[in-house]
Amino acid sequence: MTVKVIVTDMDGTFLNDAKQYDRPRFLAQFCAAQAARY
């Protein structure tokens, strides 16, 4: 069974002060999550 997920950032966790998507912050969290999988 394949899990498919749609994710939203409802509370603005990954928005920077300019209300733009903070890609470096997201990438750091994403890489940490990927590393924890293995």
C-alpha distance matrix in Angstrom:
0.0 3.8 6.5 9.6 12.9 16.5 19.2 22.9 25.9 27.6 30.2 31.1 29.9 29.8 32.9 36.1 39.6 39.9 36.8 35.1 31.6 32.2 30.2 31.5 30.6 27.0 26.8 28.1 25.6 22.7 24.0 24.5 20.9 19.7 22.3 21.2 17.7 19.4
3.8 0.0 3.8 6.4 9.8 13.4 16.0 19.8 22.8 24.8 27.5 28.0 27.0 26.5 29.5 32.7 36.2 36.4 33.4 31.5 28.0 28.7 26.6 28.1 27.3 23.7 23.4 25.0 22.6 19.6 21.1 21.9 18.4 17.2 20.1 19.4 16.0 18.0
6.5 3.8 0.0 3.8 6.5 10.3 12.7 16.4 19.3 21.2 23.8 24.5 23.5 23.3 26.4 29.6 33.1 33.4 30.3 28.7 25.2 25.9 24.2 25.8 24.7 21.0 21.2 22.8 20.1 17.3 19.3 19.9 16.3 15.7 18.9 17.9 15.0 17.6
9.6 6.4 3.8 0.0 3.8 7.0 10.0 13.6 16.9 18.8 21.7 22.2 21.6 21.2 24.0 27.3 30.7 30.7 27.5 25.8 22.5 23.6 21.9 24.0 23.1 19.3 19.8 21.8 19.3 16.5 18.9 20.0 16.6 16.2 19.7 19.2 16.6 19.4
12.9 9.8 6.5 3.8 0.0 3.8 6.3 10.0 13.2 15.1 17.9 18.5 18.1 17.8 20.5 24.0 27.3 27.4 24.1 22.7 19.5 20.7 19.4 21.6 20.3 16.7 17.7 19.7 17.0 14.6 17.6 18.5 15.2 15.5 19.1 18.5 16.5 19.8
16.5 13.4 10.3 7.0 3.8 0.0 3.8 6.9 10.4 12.3 15.5 15.9 16.0 15.7 17.9 21.5 24.6 24.5 21.1 19.7 16.8 18.5 17.6 20.3 19.1 15.5 17.1 19.4 16.9 14.8 18.2 19.4 16.5 17.1 20.8 20.5 19.0 22.4
19.2 16.0 12.7 10.0 6.3 3.8 0.0 3.8 6.9 9.2 12.0 12.3 12.2 12.1 14.5 18.1 21.2 21.4 18.0 16.9 13.9 15.4 15.0 17.6 15.9 12.5 14.7 16.8 14.1 12.7 16.4 17.2 14.7 16.0 19.5 19.1 18.3 21.8
22.9 19.8 16.4 13.6 10.0 6.9 3.8 0.0 3.8 5.8 8.9 9.1 10.0 10.1 11.8 15.6 18.3 18.4 14.8 14.2 11.8 13.8 14.2 17.0 15.3 12.4 15.3 17.3 14.8 14.2 18.0 18.8 16.7 18.5 21.8 21.5 21.2 24.8
25.9 22.8 19.3 16.9 13.2 10.4 6.9 3.8 0.0 3.8 5.7 5.4 6.4 7.0 8.6 12.3 14.9 15.5 11.9 11.9 9.7 11.4 12.7 15.2 13.0 10.8 14.2 15.8 13.5 13.8 17.6 18.0 16.6 18.8 21.8 21.4 21.9 25.4
27.6 24.8 21.2 18.8 15.1 12.3 9.2 5.8 3.8 0.0 3.8 5.7 7.8 9.7 10.3 13.9 15.7 16.3 12.7 13.6 12.3 14.2 16.1 18.5 16.1 14.3 17.9 19.2 16.7 17.3 21.1 21.2 19.6 22.1 25.0 24.3 24.7 28.3
30.2 27.5 23.8 21.7 17.9 15.5 12.0 8.9 5.7 3.8 0.0 3.8 5.7 8.6 8.9 12.0 13.4 14.8 11.5 13.1 12.2 13.4 15.9 17.8 14.9 14.0 17.8 18.5 16.1 17.6 21.1 20.8 19.7 22.6 25.0 24.3 25.3 28.8
31.1 28.0 24.5 22.2 18.5 15.9 12.3 9.1 5.4 5.7 3.8 0.0 3.8 5.5 5.2 8.4 10.2 11.3 8.1 9.4 8.6 9.8 12.6 14.6 12.1 11.5 15.3 16.2 14.5 16.0 19.4 19.5 19.0 21.7 24.0 23.8 25.0 28.3
29.9 27.0 23.5 21.6 18.1 16.0 12.2 10.0 6.4 7.8 5.7 3.8 0.0 3.8 5.7 8.4 10.8 12.8 10.2 10.8 9.2 8.9 11.3 12.6 9.4 9.1 12.9 13.1 11.2 13.2 16.4 16.1 15.9 18.8 20.8 20.5 22.0 25.3
29.8 26.5 23.3 21.2 17.8 15.7 12.1 10.1 7.0 9.7 8.6 5.5 3.8 0.0 3.8 6.5 9.9 11.2 8.9 8.2 5.8 5.3 7.6 9.2 6.7 6.3 10.0 11.0 9.9 11.5 14.5 15.0 15.2 17.5 19.6 20.1 21.5 24.4
32.9 29.5 26.4 24.0 20.5 17.9 14.5 11.8 8.6 10.3 8.9 5.2 5.7 3.8 0.0 3.8 6.7 7.5 5.1 5.2 4.7 5.3 8.7 10.6 9.0 9.3 12.7 13.9 13.4 15.0 17.8 18.6 18.9 21.1 23.2 23.8 25.2 28.1
36.1 32.7 29.6 27.3 24.0 21.5 18.1 15.6 12.3 13.9 12.0 8.4 8.4 6.5 3.8 0.0 3.8 5.4 5.2 5.5 6.4 5.4 9.2 10.2 9.0 10.7 13.6 14.3 14.6 16.6 18.9 19.6 20.6 22.7 24.4 25.2 27.1 29.7
39.6 36.2 33.1 30.7 27.3 24.6 21.2 18.3 14.9 15.7 13.4 10.2 10.8 9.9 6.7 3.8 0.0 3.8 5.4 7.4 9.6 9.1 12.9 13.6 12.5 14.5 17.3 17.7 18.1 20.4 22.5 23.0 24.1 26.4 27.9 28.7 30.6 33.3
39.9 36.4 33.4 30.7 27.4 24.5 21.4 18.4 15.5 16.3 14.8 11.3 12.8 11.2 7.5 5.4 3.8 0.0 3.8 5.4 8.7 9.4 12.8 14.3 14.0 15.5 18.1 19.2 19.8 21.5 23.7 24.8 25.7 27.6 29.4 30.5 32.1 34.7
36.8 33.4 30.3 27.5 24.1 21.1 18.0 14.8 11.9 12.7 11.5 8.1 10.2 8.9 5.1 5.2 5.4 3.8 0.0 3.8 6.7 8.5 11.9 14.1 13.3 14.0 17.0 18.4 18.4 19.8 22.5 23.5 23.9 25.9 28.1 28.8 30.2 33.0
35.1 31.5 28.7 25.8 22.7 19.7 16.9 14.2 11.9 13.6 13.1 9.4 10.8 8.2 5.2 5.5 7.4 5.4 3.8 0.0 3.8 6.1 8.9 11.5 11.6 11.9 14.4 16.4 16.8 17.7 20.2 21.7 22.2 23.8 26.0 27.2 28.3 31.0
31.6 28.0 25.2 22.5 19.5 16.8 13.9 11.8 9.7 12.3 12.2 8.6 9.2 5.8 4.7 6.4 9.6 8.7 6.7 3.8 0.0 3.8 5.8 9.0 8.9 8.5 11.0 13.3 13.5 14.0 16.7 18.4 18.7 20.1 22.5 23.7 24.7 27.3
32.2 28.7 25.9 23.6 20.7 18.5 15.4 13.8 11.4 14.2 13.4 9.8 8.9 5.3 5.3 5.4 9.1 9.4 8.5 6.1 3.8 0.0 3.8 5.7 5.5 6.4 8.7 10.3 11.1 12.3 14.4 15.9 16.9 18.4 20.3 21.6 23.1 25.5
30.2 26.6 24.2 21.9 19.4 17.6 15.0 14.2 12.7 16.1 15.9 12.6 11.3 7.6 8.7 9.2 12.9 12.8 11.9 8.9 5.8 3.8 0.0 3.8 5.5 5.1 5.9 8.6 9.9 10.1 11.9 14.1 15.1 16.0 18.0 19.8 21.0 23.1
31.5 28.1 25.8 24.0 21.6 20.3 17.6 17.0 15.2 18.5 17.8 14.6 12.6 9.2 10.6 10.2 13.6 14.3 14.1 11.5 9.0 5.7 3.8 0.0 3.8 5.5 5.1 6.2 8.7 9.8 10.5 12.4 14.3 15.2 16.4 18.4 20.2 22.0
30.6 27.3 24.7 23.1 20.3 19.1 15.9 15.3 13.0 16.1 14.9 12.1 9.4 6.7 9.0 9.0 12.5 14.0 13.3 11.6 8.9 5.5 5.5 3.8 0.0 3.8 5.5 5.3 6.5 8.6 10.1 10.9 12.6 14.4 15.6 16.9 18.9 21.2
27.0 23.7 21.0 19.3 16.7 15.5 12.5 12.4 10.8 14.3 14.0 11.5 9.1 6.3 9.3 10.7 14.5 15.5 14.0 11.9 8.5 6.4 5.1 5.5 3.8 0.0 3.8 5.4 5.2 6.0 8.5 9.9 10.5 12.1 14.2 15.4 16.7 19.3
26.8 23.4 21.2 19.8 17.7 17.1 14.7 15.3 14.2 17.9 17.8 15.3 12.9 10.0 12.7 13.6 17.3 18.1 17.0 14.4 11.0 8.7 5.9 5.1 5.5 3.8 0.0 3.8 5.4 4.9 6.0 8.5 9.7 10.3 12.0 14.1 15.4 17.3
28.1 25.0 22.8 21.8 19.7 19.4 16.8 17.3 15.8 19.2 18.5 16.2 13.1 11.0 13.9 14.3 17.7 19.2 18.4 16.4 13.3 10.3 8.6 6.2 5.3 5.4 3.8 0.0 3.8 5.5 5.3 6.2 8.7 10.0 10.7 12.4 14.6 16.3
25.6 22.6 20.1 19.3 17.0 16.9 14.1 14.8 13.5 16.7 16.1 14.5 11.2 9.9 13.4 14.6 18.1 19.8 18.4 16.8 13.5 11.1 9.9 8.7 6.5 5.2 5.4 3.8 0.0 3.8 5.5 5.1 6.2 8.6 9.9 10.7 12.7 15.1
22.7 19.6 17.3 16.5 14.6 14.8 12.7 14.2 13.8 17.3 17.6 16.0 13.2 11.5 15.0 16.6 20.4 21.5 19.8 17.7 14.0 12.3 10.1 9.8 8.6 6.0 4.9 5.5 3.8 0.0 3.8 5.4 5.1 6.2 8.6 9.9 10.9 13.3
24.0 21.1 19.3 18.9 17.6 18.2 16.4 18.0 17.6 21.1 21.1 19.4 16.4 14.5 17.8 18.9 22.5 23.7 22.5 20.2 16.7 14.4 11.9 10.5 10.1 8.5 6.0 5.3 5.5 3.8 0.0 3.8 5.4 5.0 6.1 8.6 10.0 11.5
24.5 21.9 19.9 20.0 18.5 19.4 17.2 18.8 18.0 21.2 20.8 19.5 16.1 15.0 18.6 19.6 23.0 24.8 23.5 21.7 18.4 15.9 14.1 12.4 10.9 9.9 8.5 6.2 5.1 5.4 3.8 0.0 3.8 5.5 5.1 6.2 8.8 10.6
20.9 18.4 16.3 16.6 15.2 16.5 14.7 16.7 16.6 19.6 19.7 19.0 15.9 15.2 18.9 20.6 24.1 25.7 23.9 22.2 18.7 16.9 15.1 14.3 12.6 10.5 9.7 8.7 6.2 5.1 5.4 3.8 0.0 3.8 5.4 5.1 6.5 9.4
19.7 17.2 15.7 16.2 15.5 17.1 16.0 18.5 18.8 22.1 22.6 21.7 18.8 17.5 21.1 22.7 26.4 27.6 25.9 23.8 20.1 18.4 16.0 15.2 14.4 12.1 10.3 10.0 8.6 6.2 5.0 5.5 3.8 0.0 3.8 5.4 5.3 7.3
22.3 20.1 18.9 19.7 19.1 20.8 19.5 21.8 21.8 25.0 25.0 24.0 20.8 19.6 23.2 24.4 27.9 29.4 28.1 26.0 22.5 20.3 18.0 16.4 15.6 14.2 12.0 10.7 9.9 8.6 6.1 5.1 5.4 3.8 0.0 3.8 5.4 5.8
21.2 19.4 17.9 19.2 18.5 20.5 19.1 21.5 21.4 24.3 24.3 23.8 20.5 20.1 23.8 25.2 28.7 30.5 28.8 27.2 23.7 21.6 19.8 18.4 16.9 15.4 14.1 12.4 10.7 9.9 8.6 6.2 5.1 5.4 3.8 0.0 3.8 5.5
17.7 16.0 15.0 16.6 16.5 19.0 18.3 21.2 21.9 24.7 25.3 25.0 22.0 21.5 25.2 27.1 30.6 32.1 30.2 28.3 24.7 23.1 21.0 20.2 18.9 16.7 15.4 14.6 12.7 10.9 10.0 8.8 6.5 5.3 5.4 3.8 0.0 3.8
19.4 18.0 17.6 19.4 19.8 22.4 21.8 24.8 25.4 28.3 28.8 28.3 25.3 24.4 28.1 29.7 33.3 34.7 33.0 31.0 27.3 25.5 23.1 22.0 21.2 19.3 17.3 16.3 15.1 13.3 11.5 10.6 9.4 7.3 5.8 5.5 3.8 0.0
